[in-house]
Amino acid sequence: MRDAYQEQMAALNSVLGQMVDEVGREMALATRALLETDLELAEQVISDHDAVTKRSVEAEDLAFQLMALQAPVAGDLRSIVSGFQLVSEIDRMGALALHVAKVARRRHPAKVLPDEVAGYFEEMGRLAVELAGNARRVVETQDYHDALTLMDDDDAMDDLHRHLFTVMMDREWEHGVAAAVDVTLLGRYYERYADHAVLIARRVVFQATGKTPEQLLEAS
């Protein structure tokens, strides 16, 4: 019975890892669509998003099976409930990548980003994909040490997000209100994407140890 539980839990974590990989790929393509004014890439992200939805259903089915068939208690139940929460966090990351692609599609053939901020979004896209890759690793390995490290990895994203507002508030901003709104929304999408990667790390810490990151730090 215990072996069956471990196998099914490993299968669930594998599917969750694949989901994170897919939303990382989504954000990579959505960022390219945004920077390169590429309608085809934007459409690809939008059409491929169904794959993430299917993975979500698969992951939730596995979690329900674990709950129904393995009669989990204590730590096992905690891991399964955390699995449901991870599905939600990953879904939100995919939704944010989808929003980026839809902005690129909506503004096509016009360029969405003024030259002054394009570099910011290139770096934010790189960081977002890197965070997704790190999140996949901790989901699959359940290494809470790596998860604790990941929780600090969004600081660079937060800095870039703050600097965007400095650029837009400059008196020399000459791209109008519509461009400012697009940049504000897009910046928020990338920031929230990073936030959800950090929340995945928090879930993994709790899943693996039964403690919050703060409790672990207090105990150390």
N, C-alpha and C positions, 0 to 999 in steps of 0.2 A: 504494500500500500504506500509506504514512504517513497519507494523508488518511483512509483507511478506519479506521485505528487511532484517529485523533483523534476521528472521528465516533462510533465505538463507545464510546470512553472518555467522551465528553461525554454520551452516552445513559446510561451507567452512573451517572455523577455526578448526572444528572437524576433517575433513579429513586431513588438514595440520598437526594437532597434531598426528594423526595416522601414517602419513608418517614419522614424526620425531621419533616416537616410533619404527617404522620398521628399520630405518637406525641406531638407537641405538642398536637394537638387532643384526643387521648385523655386526656392529663393535665389539660387544661382542663376537660373534661366530668367526669372522675373527681373533680376537686376540687370542682366545683359539686355533684355528687351527694353528696359527703361533707359539705359545709357546709350544704346545703339539705335533707338527708335525702330525696333524690329517687331513689326506686327505679327509675323509668323511665330516668333518665339513666345510672344504674349499669348497668342491663341493656343499654343502648345501647352503652356502652363495651365490655362483655363480648362482645356479638354482633358488633360492628364490628371486633374485633381480628383476625378472619380476614383482613381486607384488608391488614393489616401483614404477616401470614404470607405472603400471595400476593406482595406486593411483594418480600419477602426472597428468595423462590424466583426471581422475575424478575431481581433484581439478581445473584444467584449464577449464573444461567444466562448473563447477559451477560458476567460475569467469566470464566466457563469458556470462552465463545466467543472472547473476546479472547486467552486463553491458548492455546487450541487452534489458532486460525486465523491469528493475527498473529505467532506465534513471537517473543514479546517478549523483550528482553534488557535488562539494566542498569536504567535509570530506568523504562522501560515496565513491566518485570516488577514493580518496586517499587510502582508505582501500582496494578497489578492486585491484588497481594497485599494492599495497604492497603485496597482495595475490599472484599475478603472480610472483613477485620477490622472495617471500618465497618459492614457488615451485622450483625455480631455485636453491636457496641455499640448500634446502633439497636434491634435486637431486644430487648435487655435493658431499654432505656428503655420500650419498649412493654409489656414484662412487668411493670415496676414500676407503670406507670399502671393496668394491669389489676389488680394487687394492691390498689391504693387503691379501685378500683371494687368489688372483691369484699368488702372490709371494709365499705363503705357498704351493700352488699346484705345481707351477713350480719347486720348489726345492725338493719336496718330492721324495724319502724318506729321503733325507738329512735334517739335522736341519739347519734352516735359520740363527738363532741368536746364536752367540757365548755366552758363559756363562756370560762374562763380561757385556753384555748389555741386557740380558734377563729381569732382574729386572726393567730396565728402561721402557721396552715395556709393561711389566705387569702393571706398574703404569700409563703409558700413555693410555693404553687401559681402565683402570678403570676411569681415568679422562674424556676420550672421551665419555664413556657411561653416566657418570654423567652429562656432559654438554648437551648431547642429551636429557636426562630426564628433565633438567632445561629448555631447549629450548621448549620442548613440553608443559610444564606448562605455559610459558609466551605466547605461541601462542594461547593456548586455553582460558586463562584468560584475555589476553590483558592487563595485569597489567604492566604498564611501569616502576613502581618502581622495580619490580622483574627483568624486562629486563635490567634496568640500573645496577643492582647488577651482573647479569650474565655476563655483558661485561667485568668485572674484573676477571672472574673465569678462564680465560685461561692463567693467569700468570704462574701458576705451570707447565702447558704444555710447555710454552716457556722456562722455566728454564731447564726442562728435555731435551728438544731438544738441547739446548746449551751445556749441559753437555755431551751429546752423542759425540759431536765433540771433546771434551777434551779426552774422552776415546780413540777415533780412532786416534787421533794425538799423543798419547803416544808412546814412542819408543818401548814399550813392546808389541804393537799390532802385533800379529803374525798370523792373519787369512787371510791375502791376500787382493788383490784388490776387488775380487768378493764379499766377505763378506762386505767389507767397502762400496761398492756401494749399496748393499741390505740394509744395516743399514741406509745409508744416505737417500735413497728413502723412506724407511718405516718411518723414523723419520719425513720426510717432509709430508707424508700422514697424520700422526696423528696431526701434527701441523696445517695443512690446514683444517682438519676436525674440530678442535677446532675453527679456525678462522671463519669458516662458521657458527658455532653455535653462535658466537659473532655477526656476521652479521645478523643472524635471530633476535637477541635481538635488534639490531639497527633498523631493519625494523619495529619491533613491537612498539618501542618507537615512530617512525614517524607515524605509522599507528594509534596509540592511541592518539597522541597529536598534530600531524602536525608540530612537531619541531624535529630537530636533537638532539641527546644527548648533544652535545656541547652547543646548544642554551638553552636547559633546565638548564644546569649547570651554564651558564652565568646569567640566569634569577633568579637563586636561591640565 
